[in-house]
């Protein structure tokens, strides 16, 4: 039987500091289950980023004065920043403060306006007109891999315009079957198929492994396959997803086709998924856990260690555990297993702060290589936290953060401004919490509240004081919504309060204000400080400076 080729594409554009996980997971599973298929990951995000920078280096692409103003540097400064992030210039990456911030700003702003350009170019193409030369180069690159089927894997909604253009061009221009999937499709699959009717033969929602396997076995006929959406006679048809309980059966991700040293981090940082779903599943603003079927599935620790060990054998020692949330008890078991296996690694993960994170738990985590935790604080006001369904007690959190810091684990906190019915005084409670406990807070990830279609708030708006909603704009995954509440700040008042707080919030990155924008870099910086046996001295001086800045803001 002739071998077939499935090319998996990860569309642009975001800063490629680490390889995408989804394609590696699918490669590992499909090649194990279907021996007649070769799976070829195509990180088009990294390819595009490299292509754009190389075009600037060769003088084939020129930065506008507006672009250089946004970046705070010229083309030479951007190219040097990229080299430093890749580790080309020795230890220059670990120059923190203003040096890192200048590079972080340049790369981040370049990525943003380049992404806007590519999105605009993709949306201008109507299927008949001339495609932008860069988009043509992308298509040529995909076709050079000689696919029989193309899968497009997306994490972020901003990847979808370029991904949709590629899907349509591959289907109409080359007669290829195209299937979409990825974690961005938690909601809005029907809207995507309506917005881009010519771009996909099928879309997978939920676990991608089984559905993709069935599609390939069935010559891409989606009929009756669980978790698959498709168009038939101008209607959208779907079959409910089925979620496999034994997640060990999915096997280990296969990164063998990746050049892990090609990414924009001086050492490889590799994402790994240890569990599926969220053990809490009660946050009222969230839609992420729905893609896992509102279930929480935990595999064996032996398989977790197998996944990590295979990558350690390839020279990887830095990991991002991308799980929705890991519980304290799981961290204890994981920490013991990592140490028993003798793995010398560094990692970071997400959780929510509760008092079962004791000093002993943090000490075990730190010994196993945990460098920082991204905590779902969200608010420093208990009424708001309760309305969010977080299940946390605000007055317990300071001790949790302090105990983590004492163990050598850094704290990144998520916060939301403008939750429905939140008052300005309640938002100030959050700012006061951050100010009071700044010594144990190293990054604040901040955002304005957004009403997500499919969230518990959207399903029962009256429980959250929402008295009216309206559509602000259409997106490929559904409408962006406005809302009015019976009390608290209006959307505009929340936006104003948020903007006013930004100078204060940006002061929380003692290593560099832009470090919070680069999660993988933060891991490397913290691990580097730990290896140098001076994390407390280095951080103490930086935190004291940050505290001084905060007091004057």
C-alpha positions in Angstrom: 0.0 0.0 0.0 1.3 3.4 -1.0 2.2 5.6 1.9 0.2 8.8 2.5 1.3 12.2 3.9 -0.6 14.3 6.3 0.9 17.8 6.6 -0.1 19.6 9.8 0.1 23.4 9.6 0.4 25.9 12.5 -0.5 29.3 11.1 1.2 32.7 11.8 1.7 35.0 13.6 2.9 35.0 17.2 6.4 35.2 18.7 7.8 31.6 18.2 9.6 31.1 21.5 8.7 27.4 21.7 7.2 24.7 19.4 3.5 24.1 19.1 2.3 21.0 21.0 -0.8 20.0 19.1 1.0 18.9 16.0 3.5 16.8 17.9 0.7 15.1 19.8 -1.1 14.2 16.6 2.0 13.0 14.9 2.8 10.7 17.8 -0.7 9.2 17.8 -1.5 9.0 14.1 1.8 7.4 13.2 1.3 4.9 16.0 -2.3 4.0 15.0 -2.0 4.3 11.2 1.3 2.9 10.0 0.6 3.8 6.4 0.5 7.5 7.2 3.5 9.9 7.6 2.7 13.0 9.6 4.7 16.1 8.7 4.5 19.0 11.1 4.8 22.4 9.4 5.3 25.2 11.9 4.4 28.0 9.5 4.5 30.5 12.3 8.2 29.9 12.9 8.8 29.7 9.1 7.0 33.0 8.5 8.8 34.8 11.4 12.1 33.6 10.0 11.1 34.6 6.4 10.2 38.1 7.4 13.3 38.7 9.4 15.5 37.2 6.7 13.8 39.5 4.2 14.6 42.5 6.4 18.2 41.3 6.7 18.6 41.0 2.9 17.0 44.4 2.3 14.0 42.8 0.5 11.6 44.1 3.1 11.8 47.5 4.7 10.4 48.8 8.0 8.3 51.9 7.8 9.1 54.9 10.1 5.8 54.1 11.9 7.0 50.5 12.5 10.4 51.6 13.9 8.7 54.2 16.2 6.5 51.4 17.6 9.4 49.1 18.1 11.6 51.8 19.5 14.5 50.8 17.2 15.5 50.3 13.6 15.9 47.2 11.5 19.4 46.5 12.9 18.1 46.7 16.5 15.2 44.3 15.7 17.6 41.8 14.1 19.9 41.9 17.0 17.0 41.5 19.4 16.0 38.4 17.5 19.5 37.0 17.6 19.8 37.6 21.4 16.5 35.8 21.9 17.8 32.9 19.9 20.9 32.8 22.1 23.2 33.7 19.2 25.0 36.3 21.3 26.1 34.2 24.2 24.7 35.3 27.6 23.3 38.6 26.3 19.8 37.1 26.7 20.3 37.3 30.5 20.9 41.0 30.5 17.7 42.0 32.3 16.1 45.4 32.9 16.3 48.0 30.2 18.3 45.7 27.8 15.7 43.0 27.9 12.9 45.4 27.7 14.2 47.1 24.6 14.5 43.7 22.8 11.2 42.5 24.2 9.4 45.6 22.9 11.0 45.4 19.5 10.1 41.8 18.9 6.6 42.1 20.3 5.7 45.2 18.3 7.1 43.7 15.1 5.1 40.6 15.7 1.9 42.6 16.2 2.1 44.8 13.2 3.4 42.0 10.9 0.4 39.9 12.1 -2.0 42.7 11.4 -0.5 43.0 7.9 -0.8 39.2 7.2 -4.4 39.2 8.5 -5.4 42.1 6.3 -3.7 40.5 3.3 -5.5 37.2 3.9 -8.9 38.9 4.3 -8.4 41.0 1.1 -8.0 37.8 -1.0 -11.4 36.8 -2.2 -10.4 33.6 -4.0 -10.1 35.2 -7.4 -7.6 38.1 -7.0 -3.9 38.1 -6.6 -2.5 36.8 -3.3 0.1 38.8 -1.4 3.6 37.5 -2.3 4.2 36.3 1.3 1.0 34.3 1.3 2.1 32.7 -2.0 5.4 31.8 -0.4 3.5 30.1 2.5 1.4 28.1 0.1 4.5 27.1 -1.9 6.1 25.9 1.3 3.2 23.8 2.3 2.9 22.2 -1.2 6.6 21.5 -1.2 5.9 19.0 1.6 3.7 17.0 -0.9 0.6 16.5 1.3 -2.3 14.2 0.6 -4.3 15.8 3.3 -3.7 19.1 5.2 -4.6 19.7 8.8 -4.5 23.2 10.2 -4.0 23.5 14.0 -4.8 26.8 15.7 -4.5 27.9 19.3 -5.3 31.6 18.9 -8.2 33.2 17.1 -5.9 35.6 15.3 -4.4 32.7 13.4 -7.7 32.0 11.7 -7.8 34.6 8.9 -4.5 33.4 7.4 -5.4 29.7 8.2 -8.7 30.1 6.5 -7.1 31.7 3.4 -4.6 28.8 3.2 -7.3 26.2 3.6 -9.4 27.7 0.8 -6.4 28.1 -1.5 -5.3 24.5 -0.9 -8.8 23.1 -1.5 -9.7 25.2 -4.5 -6.2 25.5 -6.1 -4.8 22.0 -5.4 -7.8 19.9 -4.7 -6.6 18.9 -1.2 -8.8 17.9 1.7 -8.3 20.3 4.7 -9.3 19.7 8.3 -9.1 22.3 11.1 -8.7 21.8 14.8 -7.0 23.1 17.9 -7.9 24.6 21.2 -9.2 27.9 19.7 -12.3 25.9 18.7 -13.8 25.7 22.2 -16.9 27.6 20.9 -17.8 29.2 17.5 -17.2 26.3 15.1 -20.5 26.9 13.3 -19.6 30.6 13.0 -16.3 29.7 11.5 -17.9 27.5 8.9 -20.3 30.3 8.1 -17.6 32.9 8.0 -15.3 30.8 5.9 -17.5 28.4 4.0 -14.8 27.3 1.4 -11.9 26.8 3.8 -12.5 23.4 5.4 -13.8 20.0 4.7 -14.2 19.4 8.4 -13.5 20.9 11.8 -12.6 18.9 14.9 -13.8 20.1 18.3 -12.5 18.5 21.4 -9.9 15.7 21.5 -8.4 15.7 18.0 -6.6 12.3 17.9 -9.6 10.0 17.5 -11.5 12.2 15.1 -8.5 12.8 12.9 -7.7 9.1 12.8 -11.3 8.3 11.8 -11.3 11.0 9.0 -8.1 9.6 7.6 -9.4 6.0 7.7 -12.6 7.1 6.1 -11.1 9.0 3.1 -12.0 12.3 4.8 -15.7 11.5 4.8 -16.9 13.2 8.1 -20.3 11.5 8.2 -21.0 10.3 11.7 -17.6 10.9 13.2 -17.8 12.1 16.8 -16.6 15.7 17.4 -16.6 16.7 13.7 -18.4 19.6 12.1 -18.9 20.0 8.4 -21.1 21.6 5.7 -23.6 19.4 3.8 -26.2 20.9 1.4 -25.6 24.4 2.8 -26.3 23.2 6.3 -23.8 22.6 9.2 -23.8 19.1 10.5 -22.1 17.8 13.6 -21.8 14.7 15.8 -21.3 15.1 19.6 -17.7 14.6 20.8 -16.6 11.4 22.6 -13.9 11.9 25.2 -11.6 8.9 25.8 -11.0 8.3 29.5 -7.7 6.5 29.1 -5.5 9.4 28.0 -2.4 7.2 28.3 -3.6 5.6 25.0 -2.8 8.8 23.2 0.8 8.2 23.8 3.7 10.7 23.8 4.1 13.7 21.6 6.6 13.3 18.8 8.9 16.4 18.3 11.4 14.5 16.1 10.6 16.6 13.1 11.2 19.9 14.9 14.5 21.7 15.2 14.0 22.6 18.9 16.9 25.0 18.7 15.4 27.1 15.9 13.0 28.9 18.2 13.4 32.4 19.7 14.6 31.2 23.1 18.3 30.5 23.9 17.4 27.0 25.2 14.4 24.9 24.1 11.3 25.2 26.2 8.8 22.5 25.3 5.1 22.4 26.1 3.6 19.2 27.5 0.0 18.3 28.5 -0.2 16.1 31.5 -3.9 16.0 32.1 -7.0 16.9 30.1 -9.7 19.3 31.2 -9.9 21.3 34.4 -10.3 19.8 37.9 -12.3 22.9 39.0 -14.6 23.7 36.1 -16.6 26.3 38.0 -15.1 29.7 36.9 -18.1 31.5 35.6 -16.2 33.5 32.9 -14.4 30.6 31.4 -15.0 28.5 28.2 -11.7 26.8 27.9 -12.6 23.6 29.8 -15.6 22.9 27.6 -13.3 21.7 24.8 -12.4 18.8 27.1 -16.1 17.8 27.5 -16.5 19.3 31.0 -14.5 16.4 32.3 -11.1 16.0 34.0 -8.9 13.1 33.0 -5.7 12.1 34.6 -3.3 9.5 33.2 -0.7 7.4 34.9 2.4 9.1 36.4 4.4 6.4 34.5 3.3 7.8 31.2 4.0 11.4 32.4 7.5 10.4 33.2 7.8 8.6 29.9 6.9 11.8 28.0 9.3 13.9 30.0 12.1 11.3 29.8 11.9 11.0 26.0 12.4 14.7 25.7 15.2 14.9 28.3 17.0 12.2 26.3 16.9 14.7 23.4 18.5 17.3 25.5 15.4 19.2 26.6 15.3 20.3 30.3 12.8 23.2 30.3 9.0 22.5 30.2 5.7 24.4 30.2 2.9 22.2 31.6 0.0 23.6 29.6 -2.8 22.0 31.6 -5.8 24.1 32.4 -4.9 23.8 36.1 -2.9 21.4 38.3 -4.0 20.6 41.8 -1.7 20.6 44.9 -2.1 16.9 45.3 -1.1 16.3 41.7 1.9 18.5 42.1 3.1 16.4 45.1 2.8 13.2 43.1 4.5 14.8 40.1 7.3 16.2 42.1 8.0 12.8 43.7 7.9 11.0 40.3 10.3 13.5 38.7 12.8 13.2 41.6 12.5 9.4 41.6 13.2 9.3 37.9 16.3 11.5 38.4 15.1 14.1 35.9 17.0 17.4 36.1 14.4 19.8 34.6 12.8 23.2 35.1 9.1 23.9 34.6 6.1 26.2 35.1 2.4 25.5 35.3 -1.0 27.0 36.1 -3.1 26.6 39.3 -5.3 28.5 41.6 -4.2 29.7 45.1 -5.7 27.7 47.9 -4.4 26.8 51.4 -3.6 23.2 50.5 -0.5 24.6 48.9 1.5 24.3 52.1 5.2 25.1 52.5 6.0 21.4 52.3 4.2 21.2 48.9 6.1 24.2 47.6 9.4 22.7 48.8 8.7 19.4 47.0 7.8 21.3 43.8 10.9 23.5 44.0 13.1 20.4 44.4 11.6 18.8 41.3 12.3 21.9 39.2 9.2 24.1 39.5 10.4 27.7 38.8 7.1 29.6 38.7 3.3 29.3 38.9 0.8 31.3 37.1 -2.0 31.8 39.6 -5.6 32.7 38.9 -6.0 35.5 41.4 -8.4 37.5 39.2 -9.5 39.9 42.0 -8.5 41.0 45.4 -12.1 41.5 46.5 -13.9 38.5 48.0 -17.4 39.4 46.7 -16.1 39.5 43.1 -14.0 36.4 43.6 -17.1 34.5 44.8 -19.2 35.8 41.8 -16.4 34.5 39.5 -16.8 31.0 41.1 -13.1 30.8 41.9 -13.4 29.0 45.2 -10.5 30.9 46.7 -10.3 32.9 49.9 -8.5 36.2 49.3 -7.2 36.5 52.9 -5.4 33.2 52.5 -3.5 34.1 49.3 -0.7 36.3 50.8 0.6 33.4 52.8 0.5 31.1 49.8 2.5 33.6 47.7 5.0 34.2 50.5 5.5 30.4 51.0 6.1 29.9 47.3 8.7 32.7 47.2 10.5 31.3 50.3 10.7 27.9 48.5 12.3 29.6 45.4 9.1 29.6 43.3 8.1 32.8 41.5 4.5 34.0 41.3 2.7 35.3 38.2 -0.8 36.5 38.9 -3.7 36.8 36.5 -6.2 39.6 37.2 -9.3 40.9 35.5 -10.7 44.4 35.6 -14.4 45.1 35.0 -16.1 41.9 36.0 -19.9 42.5 35.9 -21.1 44.6 38.8 -17.5 45.2 40.0 -17.2 48.8 41.4 -14.2 51.1 41.2 -13.7 50.6 44.9 -13.6 46.8 44.4 -11.1 47.1 41.6 -9.0 49.3 44.0 -9.1 46.4 46.4 -7.3 44.3 43.7 -4.7 47.1 43.2 -4.2 47.4 47.0 -3.7 43.7 47.3 -1.0 43.8 44.6 0.7 46.8 46.2 0.6 45.3 49.7 2.1 42.0 48.6 4.4 43.2 45.8 7.4 41.6 47.3 6.0 38.1 46.5 4.5 39.0 43.1 6.8 38.9 40.1 4.5 39.4 37.1 0.9 40.6 36.8 -1.0 39.3 33.7 -3.8 41.8 33.3 -6.9 41.9 31.2 -10.3 43.6 30.8 -13.3 41.4 31.3 -14.7 40.0 28.0 -18.2 38.3 27.8 -17.6 35.0 26.1 -20.3 33.2 24.2 -20.8 29.8 25.9 -19.6 30.8 29.3 -21.8 30.4 32.4 -22.2 34.2 32.5 -23.4 34.2 29.0 -25.9 31.4 29.7 -27.3 33.1 32.8 -26.6 36.9 32.5 -29.2 37.9 35.1 -27.2 36.1 37.9 -24.4 38.5 37.2 -26.4 41.7 37.0 -26.3 41.9 33.2 -29.4 43.5 31.9 -28.6 44.0 28.3 -26.2 42.7 25.6 -25.4 43.6 22.1 -23.0 42.7 19.3 -20.0 45.0 18.9 -18.4 43.2 16.0 -18.3 39.9 14.2 -15.3 37.6 14.5 -14.6 34.2 12.8 -15.7 32.5 16.0 -18.8 34.5 16.7 -19.8 38.0 17.9 -17.8 40.2 20.3 -20.3 41.4 22.8 -21.1 44.5 24.7 -23.1 44.5 27.8 -24.8 46.7 30.5 -25.1 45.8 34.1 -27.5 46.9 36.8 -24.7 48.1 39.1 -20.9 48.6 39.1 -18.7 50.1 36.4 -19.8 50.4 32.9 -17.6 48.9 30.1 -16.2 52.4 29.4 -15.6 53.1 33.1 -13.8 49.7 33.5 -11.7 50.5 30.4 -10.7 53.8 31.9 -9.8 52.3 35.3 -7.8 49.6 33.6 -5.8 52.1 31.5 -5.1 54.3 34.5 -3.8 51.2 36.4 -1.5 50.0 33.6 1.6 52.0 34.7 1.3 50.6 38.2 0.8 47.0 36.9 3.7 47.1 34.6 6.1 47.8 37.5 5.6 44.2 38.7 8.2 42.6 36.5 11.4 43.1 38.5 13.6 41.3 35.9 12.2 43.4 33.1 8.8 44.8 32.3 8.4 42.8 29.1 9.4 39.5 30.7 5.7 38.7 31.5 5.0 38.8 27.7 7.4 35.9 27.2 6.4 33.0 29.4 9.1 30.7 28.1 11.8 33.4 28.7 10.6 33.9 32.2 11.3 30.2 32.9 14.8 30.4 31.5 15.6 33.6 33.5 14.4 32.1 36.8 16.2 28.8 36.1 19.4 30.7 35.2 19.2 32.7 38.5 18.7 29.4 40.4 21.7 27.7 38.7 23.8 30.7 39.5 22.9 30.1 43.2 21.9 33.8 43.7 18.1 34.0 43.0 17.2 35.6 46.3 20.0 38.2 46.2 19.3 39.1 42.6 15.5 39.2 43.0 15.6 41.0 46.4 17.4 44.0 44.8 15.0 44.0 41.8 11.9 43.8 44.0 13.0 46.6 46.2 13.4 48.8 43.2 9.9 47.7 42.0 8.5 48.5 45.4 10.0 52.0 45.3 8.5 52.6 41.8 5.1 51.4 43.0 5.0 53.7 46.0 5.6 56.6 43.8 3.0 55.6 41.1 
